[in-house]
Amino acid sequence: MPNAMQIPFPLRRRFCFGLSLTAFSSLALFSASAAQAATLRAGAAKVDITNREAGPVHDPLYVKALVLKSGETTAVLITVDAVAIGEIGHIKNDYLPKVRGRLEKELGIPPTNVLANASHCHGVVCADVEERTVQAVKAAAKELVPVKIGAGAGHEDRIMENRRLKLKSGREADVRHAYALPPDEEVAEVGPVDPQIGILRLDRLDGRTLAVVYNFACHPIMGVPGGANTADVTGFASQVIEDNASDGAIALFLQGCGGDINPVMYKDVEHPRSGEPLGNLLGLSTLKGLRKIECREDDRLTVLNETISLPRGDRTQRIFDLEAEQQRLLKSLQGTSLNLKTFIPLLVKYDVSGEFPSYYSHRYLHDEALGRSDFAKLDAENRRNMKQYIQNILTMEELTRVGTNLALLRKHQAELVAAGKRTIDVELLAVRIGDFTLATFPGELTVRIGLNLKQQIERPNTFIAGYTNGYIYYAPTAEQLLNVGGAQEDSDCILAPEWQKIYETKAIEMLRKL
Ligand SMILES: [Zn+2]
C-alpha cells in the first residue's frame, strides 16, 4: 500500500510558541487560533464481541476503538480480544478489508490509517465481529473531544517467562501443552523477557482520562479454572485499568512481541490455572506507569503504511531430516518385562528404600549371611528394566514433540508449494501519537525482535506491536530459525531467516520518518 499522509506540524508549533509577544497581537491571535485548530481530538468506545453460544463465559471479550483526529488526519486503533486478525481462529481473512471498506465509505477514514491488533487471547468471538467493530469505531468517532496526551512506560516482570529453553545439546525446546517438556537436566538456559509496558495516556481537557493504550509482550493463554470463554490475562488487565482510571475510560491493549513469551506457571498441574491474578498484576503495573505520565497538548499524529515482501522458508530438507529422526527414535524403543502397572510401584519402592527396595532389610541380611545374592540380583534386574522403561517414555515424549512440529512444517510447506511464490507481502505500520511511537508487524514477533528494535531506535516511548493488520504465524529471529522443527515458533513459521534483517531495517526506517 502507498505511503499515507504525514502531518505538517512543527513549523506552526514553533511559530506559535516562539512569537507570542503582545506587540505582535495579530500574530498572537493567529497563532492562538491555529493552536486551537490543531488540537488533537480523540474518542474511544468498546463493544462486547463474546460468542455466547459457544459455551460458558467467564468474562466478556471486547473490540475497542480509539479514533484520533488532528488537522486533516484521522487514525483508528482497533484492539480485539481474539487470537489473530485472520488466518487462524474465529476472525476471517476478509475481516480487515471489510472493516476498512466500511470505515472508508461511512466515515471517510483512509484504510491505510486503520490499525487492528489482536490480543492473541484464545477466546471465542461472535460471528458478527466485523459489524461490531464498525459499531465501536463509529461510537468512538461520534464522541471526539479535545485531548491532552502523554507517553511513558510501566514495568512488569512477575507474570511471564520466555518459553524457549536452550538445551545442552544446542537445540531449543519450547513450553507447550501440546507436548511434554524435555527432562530438567537437559535444560541449559532460558531466553529474555521484556518487562516494559508501553503506555499512551489520553486525558480530556478537564483531566479525566479518556483512554489508555498499553503495549506488553506475553501470550494471554492462561485460561480460567473450568476452561470458560475469557479474554484472559490482558482482558483482566484492561478491566483493572478501566475500573481504576476515570469513569468511562477505555483501556486498549496492543499485543507486543509475545511470540516466545508465556504466562508464568503455564504448565502447572497442582493448581487450577488462571489468567486473572496475572492480569491484575499487569493492570496494576500499568496504572502505576500511567500515574507518572503528564499529559500536555500535542497534536502530532502520523501514520505510515507500507507493504514489504519477505522471503518464505523452504523446509524440504528439514522435513526429510526430521522424518529420519522420527524413524531413529521409533527404532530405539526397546521392550522390557515391565508395563505401567508394574513400573509405577517399583519406581516408588526404589525411591523410598534404595538399599532394600524389594523386602525388609533383614531378608537381605539373611541372604548375605547365607552367601546368596538373590535379592541383589533381582534389584539389579528391576533397575535395568526401569531404566529402559524410563528411556522409552522419554523417547515417546520426544516423539510427541517431533511429530507435532513436523506436522506444522508439512502444513506450511504445502502452503508454500500452493502459493507458487517464494515471498509473502506484509503490511507494516508506523504510528506517532505525540511522544508515543509504534511499529507493527502482522505476526508473532519473538521478544528479541522487540528488544532489538527498541535498542536500535534509541528513542524513549517507542514500542512494537506484533499481531497487527493480518497474521502470518510466528516470526522468530534468524538464530531461532536455526532450530527449525524443534519448537513451535520455528516450526509454525513460514519465513526464511533473512526476514529478520529486512523487517528490522524497514521498521527502523519507518520509525525514524515519524
Ligand atoms: Zn502464539
Residues whose N, C-alpha, C, O or C-beta is under 5 A from the ligand:
A	BS01	ZN	E444
